[in-house]
């Protein structure tokens, strides 16, 4: 089932329209009366059945929904998408069946870091013994 254009518009308005956000907090069902939503969409919005929005394909995760719909503050500074993903990743979200989203610029950290190699044995600080005389070639015979 695909989402209607009215639901897409409602989500956009819930992100940007402070008057609608305030009305939604007061009474969700009256705040969405002007939108031509299907019965299923209206129930999902009013009861805040957030998994339905993911199932409809409107958002990839619940954290992509407007804050007022998730029960958060209706207004406030907008966090950039890459920073929100990074914060979600740092909080440990995304661990499960699907891989965690890329947190932003730069390479991903290694999920299975390997220990660094240990240093080899320390050399003996004493000098090696000097070798003594060794047998060498025979001396030349005397002249005679």
C-alpha positions in Angstrom: 0.0 0.0 0.0 1.4 3.4 -1.0 0.9 6.6 1.0 -1.3 9.3 -0.3 0.0 12.8 -1.2 -2.1 14.2 1.7 -0.1 12.1 4.2 3.2 13.3 2.6 2.0 16.9 2.9 0.9 16.4 6.5 4.4 15.1 7.5 6.0 18.0 5.7 3.7 20.5 7.5 4.3 18.8 10.9 8.0 19.4 10.4 7.7 23.1 9.5 4.4 24.6 10.6 4.5 25.7 14.3 0.7 26.3 14.4 0.0 22.8 13.2 2.5 21.4 15.6 0.8 23.1 18.5 -2.7 22.0 17.4 -1.4 18.5 16.9 -0.1 18.4 20.5 -3.4 19.7 21.8 -5.7 17.3 19.8 -4.2 15.2 17.0 -7.5 14.2 15.4 -8.8 17.8 15.0 -5.4 19.0 13.8 -5.4 16.6 10.8 -9.1 17.1 9.8 -8.2 19.3 6.8 -6.1 16.6 5.2 -7.7 14.0 3.0 -6.2 10.9 4.7 -7.3 7.3 4.3 -8.8 5.7 7.4 -5.6 3.7 7.9 -3.4 6.8 7.6 -5.6 8.8 9.9 -5.5 6.1 12.6 -1.7 5.8 12.2 -1.3 9.6 12.7 -3.8 9.9 15.6 -2.6 6.8 17.5 1.0 7.6 16.5 1.6 4.1 15.1 5.0 5.1 13.9 5.9 1.7 12.4 3.1 2.2 9.8 5.0 5.2 8.4 8.1 3.0 7.9 5.9 0.2 6.4 4.3 2.7 4.0 7.8 3.7 2.8 7.5 7.4 3.9 10.6 7.2 6.0 13.4 4.7 6.5 13.3 4.8 10.3 11.1 6.2 13.0 13.8 8.8 13.8 13.1 10.4 10.4 9.6 11.3 11.4 8.8 14.8 12.6 9.6 15.3 16.3 6.0 16.3 17.2 4.8 13.0 15.8 7.3 11.0 17.8 6.3 12.8 21.0 9.3 15.2 21.1 9.4 18.9 21.2 7.2 20.5 18.5 9.7 23.2 17.7 13.4 23.8 18.1 16.6 23.8 16.1 16.8 21.3 13.3 19.7 18.9 13.6 21.5 18.1 10.3 20.8 14.6 9.0 24.4 13.5 9.2 24.7 14.6 12.8 21.5 12.9 13.8 22.8 9.6 12.2 26.1 10.0 14.0 24.3 10.5 17.3 22.1 7.5 16.7 25.1 5.4 15.8 26.9 6.6 19.0 23.9 5.7 21.1 24.0 2.2 19.7 21.0 2.3 17.5 21.1 0.4 14.2 22.6 -2.7 15.8 20.6 -5.6 14.7 19.5 -7.1 11.4 20.3 -4.0 9.3 23.7 -2.3 9.3 24.0 1.0 11.1 23.9 4.1 8.8 27.1 5.8 7.9 27.7 8.4 10.6 28.9 11.1 8.2 32.2 12.2 6.7 35.2 10.0 7.1 35.6 6.2 7.1 33.6 3.9 9.3 35.3 2.6 12.4 36.3 -1.0 12.4 33.6 -3.0 14.1 36.1 -5.8 15.0 39.3 -4.1 15.9 42.4 -6.4 16.1 44.9 -6.0 18.9 48.2 -4.4 17.9 51.2 -6.7 17.7 53.3 -7.0 20.8 56.9 -6.0 20.7 59.5 -8.7 20.5 62.0 -9.6 23.2 64.1 -6.9 24.6 67.8 -7.3 23.7 70.3 -8.1 26.5 72.0 -4.8 27.6 75.3 -6.6 28.3 77.8 -6.8 25.4 78.4 -10.2 23.8 81.6 -11.8 25.0 84.6 -11.2 22.8 85.9 -14.3 21.2 89.3 -15.6 22.3 92.1 -16.9 20.1 91.0 -19.3 17.5 93.0 -21.9 15.7 94.2 -20.5 12.4 96.5 -21.6 9.7 99.8 -23.2 10.6 102.8 -20.8 10.7 105.2 -21.0 7.8 108.1 -23.5 8.3 111.5 -22.2 9.3 114.1 -21.6 6.5 116.6 -24.1 6.6 
